Amino acid sequence: SLAAEEPETALRYFFDLALESKAAVKKILDTNYSQEIRELLIEGIKNYLDKIVERKGLFDENSRLDLKVALSYHAYAIAGILYEWDFSDESEIDRIVHKIIQLMAGELLIYP
């Protein structure tokens, strides 16, 4: 997925993998290790996003602190979506991934 040309394709692949293992992850999250598993998932998402950024040469003009804040923000957002969403409709996944990419690119601005 890291070799995908478009970030949306890479993120969709990531969602596909996460959803394939969702039942197993849910069982693990129902144990005493749920907090550790959540932290590992978030770190995994951050690393995945960082590798995409590095491989594509994105955000070279930003400081490492800027990038670290942005990656952390987006990793927690993606993890929250994975934790809370049902994903029973496959077409919904495509729309959600597209909305995430729009948010990340600053094309969709919604403030609470």
C-alpha positions in Angstrom: 0.0 0.0 0.0 2.9 2.4 0.6 3.8 2.0 -3.1 0.4 3.3 -4.1 0.5 6.3 -6.3 -2.3 8.2 -4.6 -2.7 8.8 -0.8 -6.3 7.9 -1.1 -5.4 4.4 -2.6 -2.9 3.8 0.2 -5.4 4.9 2.9 -8.1 2.7 1.4 -5.7 -0.3 1.5 -5.0 0.5 5.1 -8.7 0.6 5.9 -9.2 -2.7 4.1 -6.5 -4.4 6.2 -7.8 -2.9 9.4 -11.3 -4.0 8.7 -10.2 -7.5 7.8 -8.8 -7.9 11.3 -11.4 -5.9 13.1 -13.1 -8.9 14.8 -9.7 -10.1 16.2 -8.8 -6.6 17.3 -12.2 -6.1 19.0 -11.6 -9.3 21.0 -8.2 -8.0 22.1 -9.7 -4.6 23.0 -12.1 -6.4 25.3 -9.2 -7.7 27.4 -7.1 -6.0 30.1 -4.7 -4.9 27.4 -7.0 -2.6 25.5 -5.1 0.6 26.3 -1.8 -0.9 25.2 -3.5 -2.2 22.0 -5.0 1.2 21.2 -1.6 2.9 21.7 0.0 0.4 19.4 -2.6 1.0 16.8 -2.2 4.7 16.9 1.6 4.4 16.7 1.2 2.0 13.8 -1.0 4.6 12.0 1.5 7.4 12.7 4.3 5.3 11.3 2.3 4.3 8.3 1.4 8.0 7.5 5.0 9.0 8.1 6.3 6.5 5.6 3.8 7.7 3.0 4.9 11.3 3.6 8.6 10.3 3.5 8.2 8.1 0.4 6.2 10.7 -1.5 8.5 13.6 -0.4 5.5 15.4 0.9 5.7 18.4 3.3 9.4 18.9 2.9 9.0 22.6 3.6 7.4 21.9 7.0 9.4 21.5 10.2 9.6 18.1 11.9 7.5 19.5 14.7 4.7 20.5 12.3 4.8 17.1 10.7 4.8 15.3 14.1 1.7 17.3 15.2 -0.1 16.7 11.9 0.7 13.0 11.9 -0.4 12.6 15.5 -3.7 14.5 14.9 -4.5 12.4 11.8 -3.6 9.1 13.5 -5.9 9.7 16.4 -8.7 10.8 14.0 -8.3 7.7 11.9 -8.1 5.4 14.9 -11.3 7.1 16.3 -13.1 6.4 13.0 -11.9 2.8 13.0 -13.1 2.3 16.6 -16.5 3.9 16.2 -17.7 3.1 12.6 -19.7 0.1 11.6 -18.4 -0.2 7.9 -21.2 -2.5 6.9 -21.5 -0.8 3.5 -18.4 -1.1 1.3 -19.3 2.0 -0.6 -19.4 3.9 2.6 -15.7 3.1 3.2 -14.8 4.7 -0.1 -16.7 7.9 0.9 -15.1 8.0 4.4 -11.6 7.5 3.0 -12.3 10.3 0.5 -13.5 12.6 3.2 -10.4 11.8 5.4 -8.2 12.7 2.4 -10.1 15.9 1.9 -9.7 16.8 5.5 -6.0 16.1 5.5 -5.5 18.2 2.3 -7.5 21.1 3.8 -10.2 20.8 1.1 -12.9 20.1 3.6 -13.1 22.4 6.5 -15.6 21.8 9.2 -15.2 23.3 12.6 -17.1 22.2 15.7 
